[in-house]
Structure formats: C-alpha cells, structure tokens
Amino acid sequence: MAAGTKTVDYAGERALAKDFLTNFAGPHGEPKYQNMLQDIANRKTRAVQIELDDLFHYKDLDEEFLQRVTENTKRYIGIFAEAVDELMPEPTEAFTVDEDRDILMTQRVDEGADGGSDGTDPLQRMPPEIKRFFEVYIKAFSKATPLTIRQVKASNIGQLVKISGIVTRCSDVKPLMQVAVYTCEECGFEIYQEVTARVFMPLFECPSQRCKLNKAKGNLILQLRASKFLKFQEVKLQELSEHVPKGHIPRSLTAHLRGELTRKVAPGDVVEMSGVFLPMPYFGFRAMRAGLVADTYLEAMSITHFKKKYEEYELKGDEQEQIDRLAEDGDIYSKLSKSLAPEIFGHEDVKKALLLLLVGAPHRKLADGMKIRGDLHICLMGDPGVAKSQLLKHIINVAPRGVYTTGRGSSGVGLTAAVQKDPVTNEFVLEGGALVLADMGICAIDEFDKMEESDRTAIHEVMEQQTVSIAKAGITTSLNARTAVLAAANPAWGRYDMRRTPAENINLPPALLSRFDLLWLILDRADMENDLEMARHVVHVHQNLESPALGFTPLEPSVLRAYISAARRVIPSVPRDLEEYIATAYSSIRQEEAKSNAPHSYTTIRTLLSIVRISIALARLRFSETVAQSDVDEALRLMQMSKYSLYSDDRQRSGLDAISDIYSILRDEAARTSSMDVRYAHALNLISRKGYSEAQLKECLEEYASLNVWQIHQSTFDIHFIDA
C-alpha cells in the first residue's frame, strides 16, 4: 500500500452513523432523528434527510468524519441507509398497507425461513434496497455559499456541492428500476439484480445451484410487480444571468431528482440545489463516438427555492410585526412607491404605477370557465436617459419571479416556447421561453419598439388570455403565462418629436396599446429648477452610493416582497354603491375622448377593467376587503396622468395657463351640479385628474378670491361662488 493512504473501516463508520442517529438532540432537546425514523416506520414520510449542520454540531464526531462524508457522499449515503435499517423502530400507529409490496415481502421472508433459498448464490440474497421504504439524503451546509455552474470542476467529482441556477426544463416523472427481480421457470427461485446505472444488461440464464446441478439452463422471467422502481425526473439547470461573464453563453447542468425530490421544481424557478457531482459515461454507439469523454450530472440531495412565489412566501420572525406596523401607517402607498429604486430621481406617479403592478389584482374565474386577468400591464415610453431600463431592472429584483429580456435579443420562440428533442428519450419536448418562465411573476421587456413585428404578435395572446398556444412538431397545447408585462420603449425617432402627433411618435399598433393598463410617456423637458434638483440628486448618489434623505428609511427589497406577498392574500370586492360611480367615470372619459377627437388614446372597455384592477390593487395595499371611493379616484387620477403625459404639450398650445384652466374646471363643475358650493377635497380630486398640483389649486383660489369671484372657508378651504 502506498505511504500516506488510509483505509476506512466502514463497520466503524456505520457504528458512528448509528450513534449519531440515536443520540443527536434537536434545538429543544428532542431526539430529532429517532422521531424521524418513527415517522418513517409509521409511513408518514419517506425521506431521511441528514444535515451536515447537525453532523458539525454533534460533539462525538471528529471533523475528519464530516470531511469524509462531504468528499465521498455516495458511499456514505449507503452507510447511513444501513444504519437506518438496523435502527428502524416498530410502527406505533396503524397505516394503510401497500398490499402488493407487503404481501411479497412476507412471502419472501417465509421462503427464506423455510430454506427455499440455499443462500450460496449472491444473486439469490435479497438486496437491502428492496426492503427499504425510505430514501436517504445528505443535505449540504445551510450557510455555505452556493457555487455557480462554472465553478464546479473535475476536483468536485464524487463530492457534495451546492449550486444555484434557474430551472429551464423538467422532464416527466418516470419510473427508474432500482432492483430487478426474476423467477426461474425450472427451479422457481427468485433472482435479484441491483441496477446502479441508467442502463443494465438483463439476466437470461438461472444462476442457482439446483439449475447448475441439473444442467438445466432455466429461463428467467422479469417480474415487474416484484421489482423495485423509484420516481425519477431529469431537470436542466442554467446559470443565472448575473453569474455569466460578459460575452459568454450561460452554461447548463443536468440534475437527476429521485424519489421524494421529484415534482419540487418547475421551469422558471430560481433554486439552490445541493447534490453529488458525478460523471455519467455514454452507452452504446454514443460511447464509441465519445471515446473516453464522459458527461457529468448532479444527483440532487436537497432543493431550496431562492425566490418563492408570492403564494409560497413564508414570513420570517419579525417581518409580520414590520408589516403590521407599516399597515397602520396612513402614508404607506407613498412610502412603498418611494422605496422602489430610491436612487432614481422623481417619477413619483410612475413608481406608484409600478408598485401596483407588483401587487396586481386577483384573477377572476367565472362559472362557465371564462377567465378575467388580474395582472396589470404597463408600458413606459420615453426619451433616452430617463432611467426606464433601471426601473425595469429594479422591479425584476424586487419581484419573486421575474425575467428580463430585450426586444432585439428575443425572438418570438424565445418569448413563447421552443420545441426541442430530449436527449434522453429522443421525444420532442417544449422548452419554455421568457413569458412561460415568468408565469405568476413579471416579464420585463426592454427596447420594446425594436422588436420585429412578427415577434411582437407573440405577446398579444399572453397579455389578454394569459396563455401561450403552441402547434409545432405534432405538439398542440396551451401553456400558462400568467405574467404581468412591463415594457419600455423609445419613441419612433429615438426622441419624442413635439411637432408630430403622439400617434406618430408612439409607433405601436392600437391592438397592443389597448392591452396596456397604463401607458406612461416620460419626456425629458428642460426646466431650470427641476434640472438643478436632478443634477444634485445624481451627484449625491454618485458620491455616497445611496439616495438623498427621503424623510424616512426606504424599505429593503426583502421587506417590500414580504409586504406585497401579505397584501396579495387579500381579495377585495367592489361594493354596489361604487358601481354607478365607476360606470359614470368611464362614460365621461369616453365622452371627453369623442369631443377631443384624439387619434392616439384608445379608451375601450379594457380601460374600464383597468380602472377596476388598479382600484383593487390599491385596496390590497391597505389590506382592505372592499374598494373605497378614494381607490377609484386614485385609479382615475393615474389613468388621467398617464394620458396627460401625452397631452401636456397640447395644453400649452391651447393658450390656457394653469390658473385659468383650474378656474374653468371648477366653474364647469358648479354649473353641472347647479350648486354655488364646491368642496375643497372634490376640487382637488378634479384638478389632480387633469394633472395639476395642490399648490396650483391654492394659487388659483387666492387669485380669484382677491377678484371677488368666490369666497374661501377659513378652515376647510371649501369654495362658495358669489355670482352664479
């Protein structure tokens, strides 16, 4: 034996494993693994998950044992399984019997007792796998930093590694043979063959002593019901985009999920997966072609979801208290919106709209199966350099499931689904594109205007029906794409041209525009005060790497995510007394549009649904079960502000300054209601819908009060017209 090499006494290792499983105490002093084994004996669970954290904290084990477990994990799974076999307690509760399996097991044990098997042939000895109704997994350190797929090297083969990535493809769950059982037609003996690889050579001749003595080549029949199968699923992991060096293609790795780990992931999930990194030699003709080259795969041991869906989000210790504290704050809507990308100056209303996009409204399903979407779609259109892409990136960072793509970089197939050949089964399989991967999340599409017209049509169905219909290569199906689309686009000539109409500037078809709930036009206008403030803000961020003081501490993305997940559990309803109010507001918007003859604002019945969706999202933010009138007013205000971002240049041409325009709005309102009084809150609501601020309203009130047109109440600021 070479100097320095040590032989490992596996019997001693098994004794150590038994000692650990028997004596390890959990955080409250309870026998953690003893309880786990009792649950397995009672058939409540099937997985024995041995955590490296527990091995590390167990006082009677040396560090070398831990190192051996990490470096030779596959062997130690067998050792722990043998230890569990010896320690398995008797069941204490009644459980439903798997009849086939248990009857076969009792028959086998009886036959063995009767001396039916002579025991000399190793193939006739019952392998321990066939008796086991549990699986052993070894879980990596919870605090260990996950590796990227690029960092897993040849030195890691056989070791336990932890990898982070995004799941791009899942195969169906199929049975994988673990132990093949044959019976001999001549002597009637049962022959067992353990299967360790993906392919195996079946036995044809009976190897028992009786057949050898009789010189009878007994014919073996494979007994499928007596054999043992495992659930098996193949998953493709791809590197996260932030881990890919510039100019490189993301790498991918195949992971094999067995037993209880199957059906834990879906395409689009960002996961941390720990498992044993193993080589997989090629078989058959591929082996001849490949020569000495082998493929690698990860045999998964545990899966942790990195960003959970909102529905699966579990609040940690103090998060619930934080949410309760925030919910009581009267100004939470404004604070949450300002916490979105606080480093970006201004855009208050845009950030409010993006916050509502994250919250969304619940999906409605009618009795006849018709669906009404709840997700909001927003398009940010604007000049270069107004931080559209930064806003998109930040929203993807906050959202639990988000996919970021650009118009030029994605084709129609890349957005919906591609049909590919599965290397394992040679069948055609669907590989989801960006919109399918973002199911139950947000899909951000930058450079929306640069997309090819043929590719853009792929989005139409997703935005309204929220499905992707495919008819390719004999696969005709419909995939779910319940995603909110957040698009950013530049105007047709790169910059907004004031001399042309908005319809010419926004070079998008009406069919697509009507599907967006809100379309913001962000223009970069020269304004001395605003530009000074912005420049100071940008320089401050550049120097201190944080935003200037907002008057409160901006919320972390994790807190935002927790608050939004709690808000999304509320399902508000629209009360009867608001139905008429919403209907009147919608019809008045239609009337205004008919008068203005604007060719670029598309007010369809979808606009009405948008108002309802935005109102419900606002009610969710307050954790309210019913929608209030203030929610509807805020929804109408956001709609109007997004429209006025288009008209703002038109209004300046019309010759009315802000003060005169506010006066005419209030006078028209008094004439409409045939009243001499207009309440201040109502006046503020009216003018904010038209895009004016409270400061401008107060200036107007003072100016016309000095002209003796109206009187202002000292405390409430209500308006009373002097002359009808």
C-alpha positions in Angstrom: 0.0 0.0 0.0 1.3 3.5 -0.8 2.5 5.5 2.1 0.1 8.1 3.5 -3.1 6.4 2.3 -5.6 5.4 5.0 -8.1 2.6 4.8 -11.5 3.4 6.1 -13.2 0.9 8.4 -16.8 1.0 7.1 -18.1 -1.1 10.0 -16.7 1.6 12.4 -18.2 4.3 10.2 -21.6 2.6 10.4 -21.3 2.5 14.2 -20.5 6.2 14.2 -23.6 6.8 12.0 -25.8 4.8 14.3 -24.5 6.6 17.4 -25.3 10.0 15.7 -28.8 8.9 14.6 -29.6 7.6 18.1 -28.2 10.4 20.3 -28.4 13.6 18.3 -30.7 16.1 20.1 -32.7 18.8 18.3 -32.9 22.5 19.4 -35.3 21.7 22.1 -33.5 18.6 23.3 -35.8 16.1 21.4 -34.3 13.1 19.7 -34.5 14.6 16.2 -33.6 11.5 14.1 -35.3 9.0 16.4 -38.6 10.9 15.8 -37.9 11.0 12.1 -37.3 7.2 12.0 -40.5 6.6 13.9 -42.5 8.7 11.3 -40.9 6.6 8.6 -41.9 3.3 10.4 -45.5 4.8 10.6 -45.2 5.5 6.9 -45.8 9.3 7.4 -42.7 10.3 5.5 -40.2 8.6 3.2 -37.2 10.8 3.3 -34.4 10.7 5.9 -32.6 14.0 5.5 -29.2 14.1 7.3 -28.0 17.6 7.6 -24.3 18.4 7.6 -25.0 21.2 10.1 -26.2 18.6 12.6 -23.1 16.4 12.0 -20.9 19.5 12.6 -22.6 20.3 15.9 -22.6 16.7 17.2 -19.8 16.6 19.8 -18.9 12.9 19.4 -17.9 13.1 15.8 -14.5 14.3 14.6 -14.0 16.8 11.7 -12.4 14.0 9.6 -15.7 12.1 9.6 -17.5 15.2 8.3 -14.8 15.7 5.6 -15.2 12.0 4.5 -19.0 12.4 4.3 -18.6 15.5 2.0 -15.9 14.0 -0.2 -17.4 10.5 -0.6 -21.1 11.3 -0.3 -22.4 8.5 -2.5 -20.7 5.8 -0.3 -21.9 7.4 3.0 -25.5 7.5 1.8 -25.2 3.7 1.7 -23.6 3.6 5.2 -26.4 5.8 6.7 -29.0 3.7 4.9 -27.6 0.5 6.5 -27.5 2.3 9.9 -31.2 3.3 9.5 -32.0 -0.4 8.6 -30.6 -1.5 11.9 -32.2 1.2 14.0 -35.7 1.2 12.3 -38.3 1.0 15.2 -41.6 -0.9 15.1 -44.6 1.1 13.9 -46.7 2.6 16.7 -49.7 3.7 14.5 -51.9 1.9 12.0 -51.1 2.8 8.4 -52.6 1.9 5.0 -50.8 -1.2 3.7 -49.3 -1.2 0.2 -50.7 -4.7 -0.4 -48.6 -5.9 -3.3 -45.4 -4.9 -1.7 -46.1 -6.1 1.8 -47.5 -9.5 0.7 -44.4 -10.1 -1.5 -42.1 -9.1 1.4 -43.9 -11.6 3.8 -43.7 -14.4 1.3 -40.0 -13.8 0.7 -39.3 -13.8 4.4 -41.2 -17.1 4.9 -39.5 -18.7 1.9 -36.1 -17.7 3.4 -37.1 -19.2 6.8 -38.2 -22.5 5.1 -34.8 -22.8 3.4 -36.2 -22.2 -0.1 -33.2 -20.2 -1.0 -29.9 -22.1 -0.4 -28.1 -18.7 0.2 -24.9 -19.7 -1.5 -25.5 -17.6 -4.6 -25.1 -13.8 -4.1 -27.8 -13.2 -6.7 -30.3 -15.0 -4.6 -29.7 -12.9 -1.5 -32.3 -10.3 -1.1 -30.6 -6.8 -1.5 -31.4 -4.4 1.3 -32.8 -1.8 -1.2 -35.8 -4.0 -1.9 -36.8 -4.0 1.8 -36.4 -0.2 2.2 -39.4 2.1 2.0 -37.3 5.2 2.7 -34.7 7.2 0.9 -31.6 8.8 2.5 -30.4 12.3 1.5 -27.5 14.3 2.8 -28.1 18.0 2.9 -25.2 20.5 2.5 -24.4 23.2 5.0 -27.2 25.8 5.0 -24.7 28.7 5.4 -22.5 27.5 2.6 -22.3 29.9 -0.4 -23.7 28.2 -3.5 -21.3 27.8 -6.4 -22.1 28.8 -9.9 -22.1 26.1 -12.6 -18.8 27.5 -13.9 -17.1 26.9 -10.6 -17.9 23.2 -10.4 -14.7 21.5 -11.6 -13.3 18.0 -12.0 -12.0 18.1 -8.4 -15.6 18.2 -7.2 -16.5 14.8 -8.7 -18.0 12.5 -6.1 -18.3 15.4 -3.6 -21.3 17.2 -2.2 -21.7 20.5 -3.9 -24.3 23.3 -3.7 -25.2 25.1 -6.9 -27.5 28.0 -7.7 -29.3 28.4 -11.1 -32.6 28.7 -12.9 -34.6 25.7 -14.0 -35.2 25.8 -17.7 -36.6 22.3 -18.4 -38.2 19.5 -16.5 -38.9 16.0 -17.9 -41.9 14.0 -16.9 -41.6 11.8 -13.8 -40.8 8.3 -14.9 -40.1 5.0 -13.1 -36.4 4.1 -12.7 -35.6 0.5 -12.0 -33.6 0.0 -8.8 -33.8 -3.8 -8.2 -34.8 -6.2 -11.0 -36.4 -9.4 -9.8 -36.6 -12.6 -11.9 -38.1 -16.0 -11.3 -36.7 -19.2 -12.9 -39.1 -21.4 -14.8 -37.2 -24.5 -13.8 -36.4 -24.2 -10.1 -38.8 -21.4 -9.2 -36.1 -19.4 -7.3 -36.2 -15.6 -7.1 -33.1 -13.9 -8.5 -32.3 -10.3 -7.7 -30.2 -7.9 -9.8 -29.3 -4.5 -8.4 -29.3 -1.7 -11.1 -26.9 1.1 -10.4 -26.5 2.7 -13.9 -29.1 4.2 -16.3 -29.0 1.1 -18.5 -28.4 -2.6 -17.5 -28.0 -6.0 -19.1 -30.8 -8.3 -18.1 -30.0 -11.9 -16.9 -31.1 -14.7 -19.2 -29.9 -17.9 -17.5 -30.7 -19.0 -14.0 -27.5 -19.0 -11.8 -29.0 -21.1 -8.9 -27.3 -24.3 -7.6 -30.3 -26.5 -8.5 -30.2 -25.5 -12.2 -26.4 -26.0 -12.3 -26.7 -29.5 -10.8 -29.5 -30.4 -13.2 -27.5 -28.8 -16.0 -30.8 -27.0 -16.9 -30.4 -23.6 -18.3 -33.5 -22.2 -16.6 -35.3 -19.5 -18.4 -35.6 -16.3 -16.3 -38.8 -14.1 -16.4 -38.6 -10.5 -15.2 -41.2 -9.9 -12.5 -42.2 -6.2 -12.9 -44.6 -6.2 -9.9 -42.0 -7.7 -7.6 -39.2 -5.3 -8.8 -38.5 -2.0 -7.1 -38.8 1.2 -9.0 -38.0 4.8 -8.0 -39.6 8.0 -9.2 -37.1 9.8 -11.5 -37.1 13.2 -13.1 -34.4 15.0 -15.1 -34.0 18.7 -14.7 -31.9 21.2 -16.6 -30.3 24.0 -14.5 -28.9 27.1 -16.2 -26.6 29.7 -14.8 -28.2 32.9 -13.5 -27.6 35.9 -15.9 -25.7 37.8 -13.2 -23.1 35.0 -13.0 -22.4 34.8 -16.7 -19.2 36.8 -17.7 -19.7 39.3 -20.5 -19.7 37.8 -23.9 -20.2 34.2 -22.7 -23.1 31.9 -23.1 -24.8 30.6 -19.9 -23.7 27.1 -19.0 -26.2 24.4 -18.1 -26.0 21.2 -16.0 -28.3 18.2 -15.8 -29.7 17.3 -12.4 -31.3 14.0 -11.6 -34.1 14.1 -9.0 -35.2 10.8 -7.4 -37.9 9.7 -5.0 -39.4 12.5 -2.8 -37.4 15.2 -4.6 -39.4 14.9 -7.8 -42.1 17.4 -8.8 -40.4 20.0 -6.5 -39.4 22.4 -9.3 -41.0 23.9 -12.4 -39.4 25.8 -15.3 -38.6 29.3 -14.3 -37.8 28.6 -10.6 -34.6 30.1 -9.2 -33.2 27.4 -6.9 -30.2 26.4 -4.8 -29.7 22.6 -5.3 -27.2 20.6 -3.3 -26.2 17.1 -4.5 -23.4 14.8 -5.6 -21.5 15.8 -8.7 -21.0 12.6 -10.7 -19.7 11.5 -14.1 -22.1 9.6 -16.5 -20.4 7.5 -19.1 -22.0 7.2 -22.5 -23.5 3.9 -23.6 -23.9 2.1 -26.9 -23.0 3.9 -30.2 -22.6 7.2 -28.4 -19.8 5.6 -26.3 -18.0 4.6 -29.4 -18.2 8.1 -30.7 -17.3 9.8 -27.5 -14.3 7.6 -26.7 -13.0 8.4 -23.2 -15.2 11.5 -22.7 -18.0 11.3 -20.0 -20.9 13.6 -19.3 -21.5 15.0 -15.8 -24.7 15.4 -13.8 -25.8 16.3 -10.3 -27.6 13.7 -8.2 -29.8 16.1 -6.2 -30.0 15.8 -2.4 -31.9 18.9 -1.4 -33.7 21.8 -3.2 -34.2 25.3 -1.8 -36.3 27.8 -3.7 -34.3 31.1 -3.9 -37.2 33.4 -4.7 -40.5 31.8 -3.7 -43.8 32.6 -5.4 -45.9 35.1 -3.5 -48.3 32.3 -2.6 -45.5 30.2 -1.1 -43.8 33.1 0.7 -43.4 32.4 4.4 -42.9 35.4 6.7 -39.8 35.3 8.9 -39.8 36.2 12.6 -40.0 40.0 12.8 -41.5 40.5 9.2 -45.1 40.1 10.4 -44.6 42.8 13.1 -43.0 45.1 10.5 -45.9 44.6 8.1 -48.5 45.3 10.8 -46.6 48.5 11.7 -46.4 49.6 8.1 -50.1 48.8 7.5 -51.1 51.2 10.3 -49.1 54.0 8.6 -51.5 56.3 6.8 -49.0 57.2 4.1 -47.9 53.6 3.2 -48.8 53.9 -0.5 -46.4 56.8 -1.0 -43.7 55.3 1.2 -43.7 51.9 -0.6 -43.6 53.6 -4.0 -40.7 55.9 -3.0 -38.8 52.8 -1.7 -38.8 51.4 -5.3 -35.5 52.5 -6.8 -34.9 55.5 -4.4 -31.7 56.3 -6.2 -33.7 57.3 -9.3 -34.9 60.9 -9.1 -38.6 61.9 -9.5 -41.1 59.7 -11.4 -43.4 59.6 -8.3 -46.5 58.6 -10.3 -44.6 56.0 -12.4 -43.3 54.4 -9.3 -46.8 54.3 -7.9 -47.9 52.5 -11.0 -45.0 50.0 -10.8 -45.9 49.3 -7.2 -49.5 48.5 -8.2 -48.1 46.3 -11.0 -46.2 44.3 -8.3 -49.4 44.0 -6.2 -51.9 43.3 -9.0 -55.5 42.2 -8.7 -56.8 38.7 -8.1 -57.6 36.5 -11.2 -61.3 36.0 -11.7 -62.8 32.8 -13.0 -66.4 32.7 -14.0 -68.8 29.8 -13.6 -68.6 28.9 -17.3 -64.8 28.7 -17.2 -64.1 32.2 -18.6 -61.1 34.0 -17.1 -60.6 37.7 -16.4 -57.0 38.6 -15.8 -55.8 40.4 -12.7 -52.3 41.3 -13.8 -51.6 44.9 -14.7 -49.5 45.6 -17.9 -47.6 48.9 -18.0 -45.6 50.4 -20.9 -43.0 53.1 -20.2 -42.4 55.2 -23.3 -39.9 58.0 -23.2 -36.8 59.9 -24.2 -33.4 58.3 -23.8 -31.8 58.8 -20.4 -35.0 58.9 -18.2 -34.0 55.7 -16.3 -36.5 53.3 -17.9 -34.2 50.3 -18.0 -33.0 51.0 -14.4 -36.6 50.9 -13.2 -37.2 47.7 -15.1 -34.1 46.0 -13.6 -35.1 47.2 -10.1 -38.7 45.8 -10.4 -37.3 42.4 -11.5 -35.0 42.5 -8.4 -38.0 43.0 -6.1 -40.4 40.6 -7.8 -40.1 37.0 -6.6 -40.3 35.7 -10.2 -39.0 37.9 -12.9 -37.5 37.5 -16.3 -35.7 40.4 -18.0 -35.3 40.4 -21.8 -34.8 42.9 -24.6 -36.6 43.4 -27.8 -33.7 42.8 -30.1 -32.4 39.9 -28.1 -35.6 37.8 -28.1 -37.4 36.1 -30.9 -41.0 35.0 -30.9 -39.9 31.5 -30.0 -37.6 32.9 -27.3 -40.6 34.6 -25.7 -43.2 31.8 -26.0 -41.8 28.2 -26.3 -39.4 26.3 -28.4 -39.7 22.6 -29.4 -36.5 20.6 -28.9 -35.5 17.0 -28.9 -35.0 15.5 -25.5 -31.5 13.8 -25.5 -32.7 11.1 -23.0 -35.9 9.9 -24.7 -35.5 11.4 -28.2 -39.0 12.7 -27.9 -39.9 16.3 -28.8 -40.3 18.4 -25.6 -41.3 22.0 -25.1 -38.8 24.4 -23.6 -40.5 27.5 -22.1 -39.5 31.0 -23.3 -39.3 34.2 -21.3 -43.1 34.6 -20.9 -43.6 31.0 -19.7 -40.7 31.2 -17.3 -42.2 34.3 -15.8 -45.5 32.5 -15.1 -47.0 34.0 -11.8 -44.4 36.8 -12.0 -43.3 39.7 -14.1 -41.8 39.7 -17.6 -39.8 42.9 -18.3 -39.2 43.6 -22.0 -36.8 46.4 -22.7 -36.4 48.1 -26.2 -40.0 47.0 -26.9 -40.1 49.2 -30.0 -37.1 47.5 -31.6 -38.8 44.1 -31.7 -39.7 42.6 -35.1 -43.4 42.9 -35.9 -43.7 39.1 -36.2 -42.2 38.6 -32.8 -44.4 41.2 -31.1 -47.5 39.3 -32.1 -46.5 36.6 -29.7 -47.3 38.9 -26.9 -50.9 39.7 -27.9 -52.4 36.4 -26.6 -50.3 36.4 -23.4 -51.4 39.9 -22.4 -55.1 39.2 -22.6 -55.7 35.4 -22.4 -52.6 34.7 -20.3 -51.8 31.5 -22.2 -49.3 30.6 -24.9 -50.9 28.3 -27.6 -48.4 26.1 -29.5 -48.9 23.9 -32.5 -45.5 22.7 -33.5 -43.9 19.3 -34.4 -47.1 17.4 -33.6 -47.4 19.1 -30.2 -50.6 21.1 -29.8 -51.0 22.6 -26.4 -51.6 25.7 -24.3 -49.1 26.8 -21.7 -49.8 29.1 -18.8 -48.2 32.5 -18.9 -50.0 34.3 -16.1 -47.5 37.1 -16.2 -47.6 40.9 -15.9 -45.8 42.5 -18.8 -43.7 45.6 -18.1 -42.4 47.1 -21.4 -40.1 50.0 -22.0 -39.9 51.7 -25.4 -38.4 54.7 -27.1 -40.5 56.9 -29.4 -40.3 56.2 -33.1 -37.5 58.7 -33.9 -35.4 57.9 -30.8 -36.6 61.0 -29.1 -40.1 62.4 -28.8 -40.8 64.9 -31.6 -43.1 67.7 -30.4 -44.0 68.6 -34.0 -45.6 65.2 -34.7 -48.7 63.7 -33.2 -48.5 61.3 -30.3 -49.8 58.5 -32.7 -46.8 59.1 -35.0 -44.4 59.2 -32.0 -45.7 56.0 -30.4 -45.1 53.6 -33.1 -47.1 50.7 -31.7 -50.4 49.2 -33.1 -53.7 50.1 -31.4 -54.3 46.4 -30.7 -51.3 46.3 -28.5 -51.8 49.7 -26.9 -55.3 48.9 -25.8 -53.9 45.9 -23.8 -51.7 48.1 -21.6 -53.5 49.3 -18.5 -51.2 52.3 -18.2 -49.0 53.9 -20.9 -46.6 56.5 -19.5 -44.9 58.9 -21.6 -41.8 60.3 -19.8 -40.4 63.3 -21.6 -37.1 65.0 -20.9 -38.1 68.7 -20.8 -35.7 71.5 -20.0 -36.8 73.0 -16.7 -34.3 75.1 -14.7 -35.4 74.1 -11.2 -36.1 70.5 -11.9 -32.8 70.1 -13.7 -30.9 71.6 -10.8 -32.6 69.2 -8.3 -32.0 66.2 -10.5 -28.3 67.1 -11.0 -27.8 67.5 -7.3 -29.5 64.1 -6.7 -27.4 62.3 -9.3 -24.1 63.8 -7.9 -25.2 62.8 -4.3 -25.9 59.2 -5.4 -22.6 59.1 -7.2 -20.6 60.3 -4.2 -22.4 58.4 -1.4 -23.8 55.4 -3.2 -27.2 56.0 -1.7 -30.2 58.2 -2.3 -30.5 61.6 -0.5 -32.7 61.6 2.6 -36.4 60.9 1.8 -37.7 61.8 5.2 -37.9 58.1 6.1 -35.8 55.0 5.7 -36.5 53.3 2.3 -37.7 49.7 2.7 -35.4 46.9 1.7 -36.5 44.7 -1.3 -37.0 41.8 1.1 -39.4 43.8 3.3 -41.2 45.1 0.2 -41.5 41.5 -1.1 -42.9 40.4 2.3 -45.4 43.3 2.4 -46.6 42.7 -1.1 -47.0 38.9 -0.5 -49.1 39.7 2.5 -51.2 42.2 0.5 -51.7 39.7 -2.3 -53.6 37.4 0.1 -56.4 39.9 0.4 -59.2 39.6 -2.2 -61.1 42.9 -2.2 -64.6 43.3 -3.8 -66.2 46.3 -5.4 -69.3 47.4 -3.3 -72.6 48.1 -5.0 -72.7 51.8 -4.2 -69.4 52.3 -6.3 -70.7 50.5 -9.4 -72.6 53.6 -10.6 -69.6 55.9 -9.8 -67.2 53.8 -11.9 -69.6 53.5 -14.8 -70.2 57.3 -14.8 -66.5 58.0 -14.7 -65.8 55.6 -17.6 -68.6 57.0 -19.8 -67.3 60.6 -19.1 -63.8 59.6 -20.2 -65.4 58.2 -23.4 -67.3 61.4 -24.0 -64.2 63.6 -23.5 -62.3 61.5 -26.0 -65.1 61.8 -28.5 -65.0 65.6 -28.2 -61.2 65.8 -28.4 -61.0 63.6 -31.5 -57.7 62.3 -30.3 -56.4 59.5 -32.6 -53.8 58.2 -30.1 -55.8 57.5 -26.9 -57.5 54.2 -27.0 -60.3 54.1 -24.5 -62.1 50.7 -24.8 -63.9 48.5 -22.4 -60.4 47.3 -21.4 -59.9 50.7 -19.8 -62.9 50.1 -17.5 -61.4 46.8 -16.4 -58.1 48.6 -15.9 -59.8 51.1 -13.5 -61.3 48.2 -11.5 -57.9 46.3 -11.4 -56.0 49.4 -10.2 -58.6 50.2 -7.6 -58.5 46.6 -6.2 -54.6 46.8 -6.1 -54.9 50.0 -4.1 -57.4 48.3 -1.7 -55.0 45.4 -1.3 -52.2 47.8 -0.2 -54.4 48.9 2.6 -55.4 45.3 3.5 -59.0 46.3 2.9 -61.7 43.8 1.9 -63.7 46.4 0.0 -62.7 49.0 -2.6 -63.2 52.6 -1.4 -64.1 55.6 -3.5 -60.7 57.1 -2.8 -59.2 54.0 -4.5 -61.3 54.6 -7.6 -60.3 58.3 -7.6 -56.6 57.4 -7.4 -57.0 54.9 -10.2 -58.7 57.5 -12.4 -56.0 60.0 -11.5 -53.3 57.6 -12.6 -55.1 57.0 -15.8 -55.5 60.7 -16.5 -51.9 61.4 -15.5 -50.7 58.8 -18.0 -53.0 60.4 -20.7 -51.9 63.9 -19.8 -48.2 62.9 -20.1 -49.2 62.7 -23.8 -51.2 66.0 -24.0 -49.0 68.2 -21.9 -47.7 70.0 -24.9 -51.2 70.3 -26.4 -52.4 72.2 -23.3 -49.7 74.7 -23.6 -50.7 75.4 -27.2 -54.3 75.9 -26.2 -53.5 79.3 -24.6 -54.8 78.5 -21.1 -52.4 78.9 -18.3 -52.8 76.5 -15.3 -54.6 79.0 -13.1 -57.2 79.8 -15.7 -57.7 76.2 -16.6 -58.3 75.2 -12.9 -60.9 78.1 -12.7 -62.7 76.8 -15.7 -62.8 73.3 -14.3 -64.3 74.4 -11.0 -66.8 76.7 -12.7 -68.0 73.9 -15.0 -68.4 71.6 -12.0 -70.5 74.2 -10.2 -72.7 74.6 -13.3 -73.0 70.8 -13.7 -74.2 70.3 -10.1 -76.3 73.6 -10.2 -74.7 74.4 -6.8 -72.9 77.5 -5.5 -70.5 75.4 -3.4 -67.6 73.1 -4.3 -65.9 71.1 -1.6 -62.1 71.5 -1.4 -61.5 67.7 -1.4 -63.7 67.3 -4.5 -62.0 70.3 -6.2 -58.5 68.8 -5.5 -59.7 65.4 -6.9 -61.0 67.1 -10.1 -57.8 69.1 -10.8 -55.4 66.3 -10.0 -57.2 64.1 -12.6 -56.2 66.8 -15.1 -52.6 66.8 -14.0 -52.5 69.9 -11.7 -51.0 70.1 -8.2 -52.4 71.2 -4.9 -50.1 74.2 -4.9 -51.6 75.4 -8.2 -55.1 75.0 -6.8 -54.3 77.1 -3.8 -52.8 79.8 -6.0 -55.9 79.8 -8.1 -58.2 80.1 -5.0 -56.2 83.1 -3.7 -56.1 84.9 -7.1 -59.9 84.6 -7.8 -60.8 85.2 -4.1 -59.0 88.6 -4.4 -61.1 89.3 -7.6 -64.2 88.6 -5.5 -65.3 85.7 -7.8 -65.7 83.3 -4.8 -65.2 83.1 -1.1 -63.0 80.6 0.7 -63.9 79.0 4.0 -61.1 79.7 6.6 -60.6 76.2 7.9 -61.9 73.8 5.3 -61.0 75.8 2.2 -64.4 75.0 0.6 -65.4 77.3 -2.3 -68.6 79.3 -2.4 -69.3 81.2 -5.7 -70.5 84.8 -5.1 -72.1 85.2 -8.5 -73.9 82.3 -10.2 
